């Protein structure tokens, strides 16, 4: 794919740096500044990191180390670098003063590029007004996604009673590297996310296309509105947006049609990335480590004989002469697809139905999804006699379906706040056990000290 390099990519996209403004006023030798509509198209279509530009597919990974889907055993511990182990043990600081946080930088890099597009694309040379409006809308969806992940990694779970006071993340809206960037409140960040997504509606293609699913579409914008509303516990809003997304696109993959994996004996290969027809917006991440073992609690949720998701996502390490458990194949030698999907929307809608007391509708959505995940001829259908039972089944199905795909940690946080589920996360490594209590201050990742040194107005999360 073609790529576009431009002035601002010379600077690592962190939150401000003194002496950087001069780079915005010149065109360095061998570089260009985007001027045409096609330049901006190339910018938004960048899918892989190049130089100081992150691209729009690379997303986030530290959530998996915070949650309870994975475990580290004596064999796999050596594969985790110091910062990974710090996340896993809920340490006070993750990175040293000079180290970068790849999640923070990847997402703020994307935000800077979207700001460039949003502020300049309508004045670009060439292209029709419709084409430029579409590019503007794509940028707003990408920016909203980045802020949604950032506010859930580095701030408290949204709570309507405290969101107007809880520190969120800095809202960077422009291009000035010297602007002051204090943390906005959680409420302000969520309002900004909703505003971007709503403004994008009506100006995007309706459905995703294979090989182009890195471009935002209407179904994806509605999906992100549904996810955002769910995280806010706005059940009516989440239901409406999930319905809108599914009305526009609802394709599912029948796991009975998947081929055998060439990487892991005895497993099947899910379509990933550009070839995954369930993905509404491609997001992924290069695995920071390998040998991500499934937690025994997660593994126990699967019908290992009939649930083809287990065969697609996990491989016994016995195939490699070991005896430690099941490796998550999504994070071992591959790049997991973490963006919004049709499967997620069915689960969001099922959860909304269950919370609204519509038990039959909730179970119907779960069974629609499960019918494509179980071996042909096996028993897959669930039933529930109450909305509370249906909600429990939704939570279990959500964990099975979305394991290791960027959801579990955020779900734990919201279940503890809204449902008082009292989920503690217990991690063991190198013979020591670490427990994260429900709603602990360490449920929020610390902001890298490197960024606070550059921007002292950013207040650190209490740990």
TAVEN-V332096 format. One record per backbone hydrogen bond with DSSP energy under -0.5 kcal/mol. NH is the residue of the N-H (numbers start at 0). CO is the residue of the C=O. If there is no record, write none. Layout:
# TAVEN-V332096
nh={NH & NH}
co={CO & CO}
This chain:
# TAVEN-V332096
nh={8 & 9 & 10 & 13 & 15 & 16 & 19 & 22 & 23 & 24 & 27 & 30 & 31 & 36 & 39 & 40 & 41 & 42 & 43 & 44 & 45 & 49 & 52 & 55 & 58 & 63 & 64 & 65 & 65 & 66 & 70 & 71 & 76 & 77 & 78 & 79 & 80 & 84 & 85 & 86 & 87 & 88 & 89 & 90 & 98 & 101 & 104 & 105 & 106 & 107 & 108 & 109 & 110 & 111 & 112 & 113 & 114 & 115 & 116 & 117 & 118 & 119 & 120 & 122 & 123 & 124 & 131 & 132 & 133 & 134 & 135 & 136 & 137 & 138 & 139 & 140 & 141 & 142 & 143 & 144 & 145 & 146 & 147 & 148 & 149 & 150 & 151 & 152 & 153 & 154 & 155 & 161 & 162 & 164 & 165 & 167 & 170 & 171 & 172 & 176 & 178 & 183 & 185 & 185 & 186 & 188 & 189 & 190 & 191 & 192 & 193 & 194 & 195 & 196 & 197 & 198 & 199 & 200 & 202 & 210 & 211 & 214 & 217 & 218 & 220 & 221 & 222 & 223 & 224 & 225 & 226 & 227 & 228 & 229 & 230 & 231 & 232 & 233 & 234 & 237 & 238 & 239 & 240 & 241 & 242 & 243 & 244 & 245 & 246 & 247 & 248 & 254 & 254 & 256 & 257 & 260 & 264 & 266 & 267 & 268 & 269 & 274 & 275 & 276 & 278 & 279 & 280 & 281 & 283 & 286 & 292 & 292 & 293 & 294 & 298 & 299 & 300 & 301 & 303 & 306 & 307 & 307 & 309 & 310 & 311 & 312 & 313 & 314 & 316 & 318 & 319 & 320 & 321 & 326 & 327 & 328 & 328 & 329 & 330 & 331 & 332 & 335 & 337 & 337 & 338 & 341 & 344 & 345 & 346 & 347 & 348 & 349 & 350 & 351 & 352 & 353 & 354 & 355 & 356 & 357 & 358 & 361 & 362 & 363 & 364 & 365 & 366 & 367 & 368 & 369 & 370 & 371 & 372 & 373 & 374 & 377 & 379 & 389 & 390 & 391 & 392 & 393 & 394 & 395 & 396 & 397 & 398 & 399 & 400 & 401 & 402 & 404 & 406 & 410 & 411 & 412 & 413 & 414 & 415 & 416 & 417 & 418 & 418 & 419 & 420 & 423 & 424 & 425 & 426 & 426 & 428 & 431 & 433 & 435 & 436 & 439 & 442 & 443 & 444 & 450 & 451 & 452 & 453 & 454 & 457 & 458}
co={5 & 6 & 7 & 11 & 13 & 176 & 16 & 19 & 20 & 21 & 25 & 27 & 4 & 124 & 35 & 36 & 37 & 38 & 39 & 40 & 42 & 52 & 49 & 45 & 283 & 60 & 60 & 61 & 62 & 62 & 292 & 427 & 72 & 74 & 75 & 76 & 78 & 80 & 81 & 82 & 83 & 84 & 86 & 85 & 95 & 99 & 100 & 101 & 102 & 103 & 104 & 105 & 106 & 107 & 108 & 109 & 110 & 111 & 112 & 113 & 114 & 115 & 116 & 119 & 120 & 34 & 127 & 128 & 129 & 130 & 131 & 132 & 133 & 134 & 135 & 136 & 137 & 138 & 139 & 140 & 141 & 142 & 143 & 144 & 145 & 146 & 147 & 148 & 149 & 150 & 166 & 158 & 158 & 161 & 161 & 183 & 181 & 169 & 170 & 174 & 175 & 168 & 162 & 165 & 162 & 184 & 185 & 186 & 187 & 188 & 189 & 190 & 191 & 192 & 193 & 194 & 195 & 196 & 199 & 273 & 208 & 211 & 204 & 205 & 216 & 217 & 218 & 219 & 220 & 221 & 222 & 223 & 224 & 225 & 226 & 227 & 229 & 228 & 232 & 233 & 234 & 235 & 236 & 237 & 238 & 239 & 240 & 241 & 242 & 243 & 244 & 252 & 371 & 253 & 254 & 266 & 262 & 263 & 310 & 258 & 267 & 271 & 272 & 274 & 275 & 339 & 339 & 212 & 56 & 333 & 70 & 290 & 325 & 68 & 294 & 295 & 297 & 298 & 301 & 302 & 305 & 372 & 306 & 306 & 307 & 308 & 309 & 326 & 324 & 315 & 316 & 317 & 316 & 314 & 291 & 312 & 326 & 312 & 327 & 328 & 330 & 333 & 282 & 335 & 282 & 277 & 340 & 341 & 342 & 343 & 344 & 345 & 346 & 347 & 348 & 349 & 350 & 351 & 353 & 352 & 356 & 357 & 358 & 359 & 360 & 361 & 362 & 363 & 364 & 365 & 366 & 368 & 369 & 369 & 305 & 374 & 377 & 385 & 386 & 387 & 388 & 389 & 390 & 391 & 392 & 393 & 394 & 395 & 396 & 397 & 399 & 401 & 401 & 406 & 407 & 408 & 409 & 410 & 411 & 412 & 413 & 413 & 414 & 414 & 414 & 421 & 435 & 423 & 424 & 433 & 431 & 428 & 426 & 424 & 434 & 436 & 439 & 440 & 152 & 447 & 447 & 448 & 449 & 450 & 454 & 456}
